[in-house]
Amino acid sequence: MLKRSIPSITAVALLLLLWQTVCAVGVIPSYMLPSPLEVLRAFISEFPQLFENSLITLEEAFVGLFLGVSVGFAAAVLMDTFSVLYKAFYPLLVITQTVPSVAIAPLLVLWFGYEMTPKIVLIVISTFFPVTVGLLDGFRSVDKDAVNLLRSMGADRLQIFRYIKFPSALPQLFSGLRIAAAYSVVGAVISEWLGGFGGLGVYMTRVKKAFAFDKMFAVIFLISGISLALMALVGLMEKKCMPYRNFDKNK
């Protein structure tokens, strides 16, 4: 694992070194681009507030992600079972993803207020689509001969789904879950920009108005770290659910 990570770690280290050098020689003023060391100091000094606000954002992200995955799973199963629903609602699913989240968020705040509800709704809208599309692709790429074999043995739809379709669609499901996990944090932050009493998005708005860009970069790195951690958690779940897959193809 360490051997595979060396190229990416080296690239990040070189990027940070270049960033620090550019800031140290004064090519870009510090008020426009703080150095990595300044960002690190801001992260350490602001850690209590960052931690407190990240708990609020994580709560919104987890609730929205759970509901989004549940809605996406149910939608995929229904559209795969009933072709009429697929023809009727799949274009609508695509249309929902063409509207920017920043455009939807003010309406949700207007309708549901400044509490957690509009944030969760926006996260559900952002996360259910990759899960639905991934599962639908998995269901439709199932081995037809295996399905016909179970039908010839008297299997009903539920048994075909349990033994053939769902196991075959697990790789696509986890691929969609990775995207949804990242979207959940981003959706929570975007919704907090436009209204709320706490969270990383609210904190980011405050430090932006104060022109504290070192703190701005600190919260950006924290959001990226949380997203990467959630994606890694999904990868761990994938390995636990599918131990028979070879996850070390590039070893």
C-alpha positions as CSV (number, residue, x, y, z in Angstrom):
1,M,0.0,0.0,0.0
2,L,2.9,2.4,0.9
3,K,4.6,1.6,-2.4
4,R,1.5,2.4,-4.4
5,S,1.1,5.7,-2.5
6,I,4.6,7.0,-3.0
7,P,3.9,8.8,-6.4
8,S,0.8,10.6,-5.1
9,I,2.5,11.6,-1.8
10,T,5.5,12.9,-3.8
11,A,3.3,14.9,-6.1
12,V,1.5,16.5,-3.1
13,A,4.8,17.2,-1.3
14,L,6.2,18.9,-4.4
15,L,3.1,21.0,-4.9
16,L,3.2,22.2,-1.3
17,L,6.9,23.0,-1.6
18,L,6.2,25.0,-4.7
19,W,3.4,26.8,-3.0
20,Q,5.5,27.6,0.1
21,T,8.4,28.8,-2.2
22,V,6.1,31.1,-4.2
23,C,4.7,32.7,-1.0
24,A,8.1,32.9,0.7
25,V,9.8,34.9,-2.2
26,G,6.8,37.2,-2.4
27,V,5.6,36.4,-5.9
28,I,2.0,36.5,-4.6
29,P,1.1,38.7,-1.6
30,S,0.2,36.7,1.6
31,Y,-3.2,38.4,1.8
32,M,-4.1,36.9,-1.5
33,L,-2.5,33.5,-1.1
34,P,-1.4,32.4,2.4
35,S,1.5,29.9,2.6
36,P,0.9,26.3,3.7
37,L,2.6,27.1,7.0
38,E,0.2,30.0,7.6
39,V,-2.7,27.7,6.8
40,L,-1.4,25.1,9.2
41,R,-1.0,27.6,12.0
42,A,-4.6,28.9,11.3
43,F,-5.9,25.3,11.4
44,I,-4.2,24.7,14.8
45,S,-5.4,27.9,16.3
46,E,-9.0,27.5,15.0
47,F,-9.2,23.8,15.6
48,P,-11.8,24.0,18.4
49,Q,-14.2,26.0,16.2
50,L,-13.5,23.9,13.2
51,F,-14.2,20.7,15.2
52,E,-17.5,22.1,16.6
53,N,-18.7,23.3,13.2
54,S,-17.6,20.0,11.5
55,L,-19.8,18.0,13.8
56,I,-22.8,20.0,12.6
57,T,-21.9,19.5,9.0
58,L,-21.2,15.8,9.5
59,E,-24.6,15.3,11.1
60,E,-26.3,16.9,8.1
61,A,-24.2,15.0,5.7
62,F,-24.8,11.6,7.3
63,V,-28.6,12.1,7.6
64,G,-28.8,13.4,4.1
65,L,-26.6,10.6,2.7
66,F,-28.6,7.9,4.4
67,L,-31.9,9.3,3.0
68,G,-30.4,9.9,-0.4
69,V,-29.0,6.4,-0.6
70,S,-32.4,5.0,0.5
71,V,-34.3,7.0,-2.0
72,G,-31.8,6.2,-4.8
73,F,-32.0,2.4,-4.0
74,A,-35.8,2.4,-3.9
75,A,-36.0,4.4,-7.2
76,A,-33.5,2.1,-8.9
77,V,-35.4,-1.1,-7.9
78,L,-38.8,0.3,-8.9
79,M,-37.5,1.6,-12.3
80,D,-35.8,-1.8,-13.0
81,T,-38.9,-3.7,-12.1
82,F,-41.4,-1.6,-14.0
83,S,-40.1,-0.3,-17.4
84,V,-43.0,2.2,-17.5
85,L,-41.5,4.0,-14.4
86,Y,-38.0,3.9,-16.0
87,K,-39.3,5.6,-19.2
88,A,-41.3,8.1,-17.3
89,F,-39.0,9.2,-14.5
90,Y,-35.4,8.6,-15.8
91,P,-35.4,11.8,-17.8
92,L,-36.7,13.7,-14.8
93,L,-33.8,12.3,-12.8
94,V,-31.4,13.7,-15.3
95,I,-33.1,17.1,-15.3
96,T,-32.7,17.3,-11.5
97,Q,-28.9,17.2,-11.9
98,T,-28.8,20.0,-14.5
99,V,-30.0,22.6,-12.0
100,P,-27.1,24.0,-9.9
101,S,-27.3,23.4,-6.2
102,V,-26.6,27.1,-5.5
103,A,-29.8,27.9,-7.4
104,I,-31.9,25.4,-5.4
105,A,-30.5,26.2,-1.9
106,P,-32.2,29.7,-1.6
107,L,-35.6,28.2,-2.4
108,L,-35.1,25.4,0.1
109,V,-34.2,28.0,2.8
110,L,-37.3,30.0,1.9
111,W,-39.5,27.0,2.1
112,F,-38.0,25.2,5.1
113,G,-36.3,27.9,7.1
114,Y,-32.7,28.0,8.5
115,E,-32.7,24.8,10.5
116,M,-31.4,21.4,9.3
117,T,-34.3,20.4,7.0
118,P,-33.3,22.4,3.9
119,K,-29.7,21.2,4.2
120,I,-30.8,17.6,4.3
121,V,-33.2,18.0,1.3
122,L,-30.3,19.5,-0.8
123,I,-28.0,16.6,0.2
124,V,-30.7,14.1,-0.8
125,I,-31.1,15.8,-4.1
126,S,-27.3,15.7,-4.7
127,T,-26.7,12.1,-3.5
128,F,-29.6,10.0,-4.7
129,F,-28.7,10.4,-8.4
130,P,-25.3,8.6,-8.5
131,V,-26.7,5.7,-6.5
132,T,-29.8,5.4,-8.7
133,V,-27.8,5.5,-11.9
134,G,-25.1,3.1,-10.6
135,L,-27.7,0.5,-9.5
136,L,-29.6,0.8,-12.7
137,D,-26.5,0.1,-14.7
138,G,-25.7,-2.8,-12.5
139,F,-29.1,-4.3,-12.8
140,R,-29.1,-3.9,-16.6
141,S,-25.7,-5.4,-17.0
142,V,-26.6,-8.7,-15.2
143,D,-25.9,-12.0,-16.9
144,K,-29.1,-12.8,-18.8
145,D,-28.3,-16.5,-18.9
146,A,-28.1,-16.6,-15.1
147,V,-31.4,-14.9,-14.9
148,N,-33.0,-17.4,-17.4
149,L,-31.5,-20.3,-15.5
150,L,-33.1,-19.2,-12.2
151,R,-36.4,-18.7,-14.0
152,S,-36.3,-22.2,-15.4
153,M,-35.8,-23.4,-11.9
154,G,-39.0,-21.6,-10.8
155,A,-37.4,-18.6,-9.1
156,D,-39.6,-15.5,-8.6
157,R,-38.6,-11.9,-9.0
158,L,-37.5,-11.5,-5.4
159,Q,-35.2,-14.6,-5.6
160,I,-33.7,-13.4,-8.9
161,F,-33.0,-10.0,-7.3
162,R,-31.5,-11.5,-4.2
163,Y,-29.2,-14.1,-5.8
164,I,-28.4,-12.5,-9.2
165,K,-29.2,-8.8,-9.7
166,F,-28.2,-7.3,-6.4
167,P,-24.9,-9.1,-6.0
168,S,-24.0,-8.3,-9.6
169,A,-24.8,-4.6,-9.0
170,L,-22.7,-4.2,-5.9
171,P,-19.6,-2.8,-7.7
172,Q,-21.7,-0.1,-9.4
173,L,-23.5,0.6,-6.1
174,F,-20.3,1.3,-4.2
175,S,-19.0,3.4,-7.1
176,G,-22.1,5.5,-6.8
177,L,-21.7,5.6,-3.0
178,R,-18.2,7.0,-3.3
179,I,-19.6,9.9,-5.4
180,A,-22.6,10.4,-3.1
181,A,-20.3,10.5,0.0
182,A,-18.3,13.3,-1.4
183,Y,-21.4,15.1,-2.6
184,S,-23.0,14.9,0.8
185,V,-20.3,17.1,2.4
186,V,-20.2,19.5,-0.5
187,G,-24.0,19.8,-0.5
188,A,-24.1,20.5,3.3
189,V,-21.5,23.2,3.0
190,I,-23.3,24.9,0.0
191,S,-26.6,24.9,1.9
192,E,-24.9,26.4,5.0
193,W,-23.5,29.2,2.9
194,L,-27.0,30.6,2.3
195,G,-28.4,30.3,5.8
196,G,-27.8,28.5,9.0
197,F,-26.6,28.8,12.6
198,G,-23.6,26.6,12.5
199,G,-21.5,24.3,10.3
200,L,-18.4,24.6,8.1
201,G,-20.3,26.6,5.5
202,V,-21.3,29.2,8.0
203,Y,-17.8,29.3,9.4
204,M,-16.4,29.7,5.9
205,T,-18.8,32.6,5.2
206,R,-17.7,34.4,8.4
207,V,-13.9,34.1,7.7
208,K,-14.4,35.2,4.1
209,K,-16.1,38.4,5.2
210,A,-13.2,39.0,7.6
211,F,-10.7,38.4,4.7
212,A,-9.0,35.7,6.8
213,F,-7.9,33.7,3.9
214,D,-5.6,31.5,5.9
215,K,-8.6,30.3,7.8
216,M,-10.5,29.9,4.6
217,F,-7.9,27.6,3.2
218,A,-7.8,25.7,6.5
219,V,-11.5,24.9,6.3
220,I,-11.2,24.0,2.6
221,F,-8.6,21.5,3.4
222,L,-10.7,20.2,6.3
223,I,-13.7,19.7,4.0
224,S,-11.5,17.9,1.5
225,G,-10.2,15.7,4.2
226,I,-13.7,14.8,5.5
227,S,-14.8,13.9,1.9
228,L,-11.7,11.7,1.4
229,A,-12.3,10.0,4.8
230,L,-15.9,9.2,3.8
231,M,-14.8,7.8,0.5
232,A,-12.2,5.7,2.2
233,L,-14.9,4.4,4.6
234,V,-17.1,3.4,1.6
235,G,-14.0,1.6,0.1
236,L,-13.6,-0.3,3.4
237,M,-17.3,-1.2,3.4
238,E,-16.9,-2.5,-0.2
239,K,-14.0,-4.8,0.8
240,K,-16.0,-6.1,3.7
241,C,-19.1,-6.7,1.5
242,M,-17.2,-8.2,-1.4
243,P,-14.2,-10.0,-0.1
244,Y,-14.1,-12.2,-3.2
245,R,-13.1,-9.3,-5.4
246,N,-9.5,-8.6,-6.2
247,F,-8.8,-5.1,-4.9
248,D,-5.1,-5.3,-5.5
249,K,-5.0,-5.4,-9.3
250,N,-2.5,-2.6,-9.5
251,K,-0.2,-4.0,-6.8
